[in-house]
């Protein structure tokens, strides 16, 4: 069934923190993207190792760029993005866009996180970014990410409605803090089956969490300020295009804030 835009896409984006454009990628383009991402998987594992989560940015590697450019120019997709966000929003900047992949050897999961806020020491966030993160969480130009699944992908979990909330609830903090990076990510497990179940238990313990299930050709637009994580297994093939969806001003802001973050972390390290 071909994609049909409705007002529900806009309502879901604002109330839930995500919306899904179902079946929006044409079959012929899906075929081309699958072909080129098979090579991306090989490159990622050569560069990073068998547990590589992604290859990013696409433009950096010896890949056929044409399918990605066709994807970025898809009229139906751009129209849907512009109707939910604004006509100034764009995606598929191949100098930023990546491909999310399944692990080759054993299951693992990320921690529960809210983007940018949880990507630095708390002291740095509070001193440098707290004020702007609070208003950006409500601003349509900021904190929009996309996952476009080329195969069925239930890896992402999200807490609907958490995207606009500034305070974390006690149960959310406890669920996040139960993460053991060595256990869930870094160390090879004794049992793959036990690792899979342990990761799923950690994932499900977040209050209000749901699984963001995408079928092949679905495109999810979501607020990265919401609680979310990725839970991965090696037996499910994955190739999901991952990108931010922003304006030219936001792209410039992203570059600037990375420099500010690195400078603040250096200052923190020198002071301790």
ZIRAGI-V377090 format. One record per residue. N is the residue number from 0. RES is the residue in one letter. PHI is phi in whole degrees, -180 to 180 (none if undefined). PSI is psi as a letter, one per 20 degrees, with the letter a starting at -180 (* if undefined). Layout:
<<N | RES | PHI | PSI> <N | RES | PHI | PSI>>
This chain:
<<0 | X | none | p> <1 | X | -73 | q> <2 | X | -68 | p> <3 | X | -129 | p> <4 | X | -79 | p> <5 | X | -136 | r> <6 | X | -64 | h> <7 | X | -63 | h> <8 | X | -61 | g> <9 | X | -69 | g> <10 | X | -62 | g> <11 | X | -62 | g> <12 | X | -58 | g> <13 | X | -78 | h> <14 | X | -87 | g> <15 | X | -93 | h> <16 | X | 94 | j> <17 | X | -160 | q> <18 | X | -148 | q> <19 | X | -122 | p> <20 | X | -92 | n> <21 | X | -76 | p> <22 | X | 59 | k> <23 | X | -84 | i> <24 | X | -89 | p> <25 | X | -62 | q> <26 | X | -59 | g> <27 | X | -64 | h> <28 | X | -70 | h> <29 | X | -59 | g> <30 | X | -61 | g> <31 | X | -64 | g> <32 | X | -68 | h> <33 | X | -63 | g> <34 | X | -61 | g> <35 | X | -74 | h> <36 | X | -76 | i> <37 | X | -62 | h> <38 | X | -70 | h> <39 | X | -60 | h> <40 | X | -62 | g> <41 | X | -61 | g> <42 | X | -64 | g> <43 | X | -58 | g> <44 | X | -75 | h> <45 | X | -69 | h> <46 | X | -80 | g> <47 | X | -107 | h> <48 | X | 117 | r> <49 | X | -66 | i> <50 | X | -95 | j> <51 | X | -50 | p> <52 | X | -87 | h> <53 | X | -159 | r> <54 | X | -123 | p> <55 | X | -159 | p> <56 | X | -85 | q> <57 | X | -60 | h> <58 | X | -64 | i> <59 | X | -76 | i> <60 | X | -115 | r> <61 | X | -78 | m> <62 | X | -128 | q> <63 | X | -66 | o> <64 | X | -82 | i> <65 | X | -60 | g> <66 | X | -60 | h> <67 | X | -70 | h> <68 | X | -68 | h> <69 | X | -64 | h> <70 | X | -62 | g> <71 | X | -66 | h> <72 | X | -96 | j> <73 | X | -61 | o> <74 | X | -60 | g> <75 | X | -63 | h> <76 | X | -70 | g> <77 | X | -64 | h> <78 | X | -63 | g> <79 | X | -64 | g> <80 | X | -60 | g> <81 | X | -65 | h> <82 | X | -75 | h> <83 | X | -78 | g> <84 | X | -103 | d> <85 | X | -145 | r> <86 | X | -64 | i> <87 | X | -84 | i> <88 | X | -77 | q> <89 | X | -141 | r> <90 | X | -140 | a> <91 | X | 62 | k> <92 | X | -77 | o> <93 | X | -70 | i> <94 | X | -80 | i> <95 | X | -126 | h> <96 | X | -63 | q> <97 | X | -129 | r> <98 | X | -118 | p> <99 | X | -88 | p> <100 | X | -130 | r> <101 | X | -82 | q> <102 | X | -71 | q> <103 | X | -87 | h> <104 | X | -114 | g> <105 | X | -151 | q> <106 | X | -66 | q> <107 | X | -160 | r> <108 | X | -143 | q> <109 | X | -81 | r> <110 | X | -85 | r> <111 | X | -67 | p> <112 | X | -155 | r> <113 | X | -120 | p> <114 | X | -59 | q> <115 | X | 74 | g> <116 | X | -57 | g> <117 | X | -99 | j> <118 | X | -106 | k> <119 | X | -161 | r> <120 | X | -58 | q> <121 | X | -57 | h> <122 | X | -62 | h> <123 | X | -68 | g> <124 | X | -62 | g> <125 | X | -65 | h> <126 | X | -83 | h> <127 | X | -110 | h> <128 | X | -129 | i> <129 | X | -56 | g> <130 | X | -63 | g> <131 | X | -72 | h> <132 | X | -63 | h> <133 | X | -65 | g> <134 | X | -80 | h> <135 | X | -68 | h> <136 | X | -62 | h> <137 | X | -101 | i> <138 | X | -94 | p> <139 | X | -67 | h> <140 | X | -80 | i> <141 | X | -120 | q> <142 | X | 61 | l> <143 | X | -108 | p> <144 | X | -126 | r> <145 | X | -134 | q> <146 | X | -128 | p> <147 | X | -116 | o> <148 | X | -86 | p> <149 | X | -94 | i> <150 | X | -133 | r> <151 | X | -53 | p> <152 | X | -141 | o> <153 | X | -101 | k> <154 | X | -71 | h> <155 | X | -87 | p> <156 | X | -118 | q> <157 | X | -147 | q> <158 | X | -104 | o> <159 | X | -58 | p> <160 | X | 85 | i> <161 | X | -84 | i> <162 | X | -69 | h> <163 | X | -96 | i> <164 | X | -83 | p> <165 | X | -83 | h> <166 | X | -94 | q> <167 | X | -90 | q> <168 | X | -80 | q> <169 | X | -54 | g> <170 | X | -65 | h> <171 | X | -69 | g> <172 | X | -63 | g> <173 | X | -64 | g> <174 | X | -65 | g> <175 | X | -63 | g> <176 | X | -72 | i> <177 | X | -77 | i> <178 | X | -75 | p> <179 | X | -116 | o> <180 | X | -61 | g> <181 | X | -63 | g> <182 | X | -69 | g> <183 | X | -87 | i> <184 | X | -137 | g> <185 | X | -87 | h> <186 | X | -97 | p> <187 | X | -66 | p> <188 | X | -75 | q> <189 | X | -68 | g> <190 | X | -127 | p> <191 | X | -64 | h> <192 | X | -66 | g> <193 | X | -68 | h> <194 | X | -62 | g> <195 | X | -60 | g> <196 | X | -70 | h> <197 | X | -65 | g> <198 | X | -63 | g> <199 | X | -67 | h> <200 | X | -62 | g> <201 | X | -59 | g> <202 | X | -62 | g> <203 | X | -72 | i> <204 | X | -77 | i> <205 | X | -76 | p> <206 | X | -58 | p> <207 | X | 80 | j> <208 | X | -71 | q> <209 | X | -131 | q> <210 | X | -89 | p> <211 | X | -89 | n> <212 | X | -85 | p> <213 | X | -116 | p> <214 | X | -94 | r> <215 | X | -59 | p> <216 | X | 93 | j> <217 | X | -86 | q> <218 | X | -127 | o> <219 | X | -104 | p> <220 | X | -110 | p> <221 | X | -141 | q> <222 | X | -85 | o> <223 | X | -77 | i> <224 | X | -78 | i> <225 | X | -77 | q> <226 | X | -62 | p> <227 | X | -157 | r> <228 | X | -156 | r> <229 | X | -121 | p> <230 | X | -126 | o> <231 | X | -123 | q> <232 | X | -132 | q> <233 | X | -76 | i> <234 | X | -86 | i> <235 | X | -113 | o> <236 | X | -62 | p> <237 | X | -135 | p> <238 | X | -149 | n> <239 | X | -124 | p> <240 | X | -71 | p> <241 | X | -127 | p> <242 | X | -162 | r> <243 | X | -91 | r> <244 | X | -127 | o> <245 | X | -142 | a> <246 | X | -105 | r> <247 | X | -56 | h> <248 | X | -66 | h> <249 | X | -67 | h> <250 | X | -60 | g> <251 | X | -65 | g> <252 | X | -62 | h> <253 | X | -60 | g> <254 | X | -64 | g> <255 | X | -67 | g> <256 | X | -72 | h> <257 | X | -63 | g> <258 | X | -63 | g> <259 | X | -62 | g> <260 | X | -63 | g> <261 | X | -62 | g> <262 | X | -64 | g> <263 | X | -66 | h> <264 | X | -66 | h> <265 | X | -63 | g> <266 | X | -64 | h> <267 | X | -64 | g> <268 | X | -65 | h> <269 | X | -72 | h> <270 | X | -90 | i> <271 | X | -113 | *>>
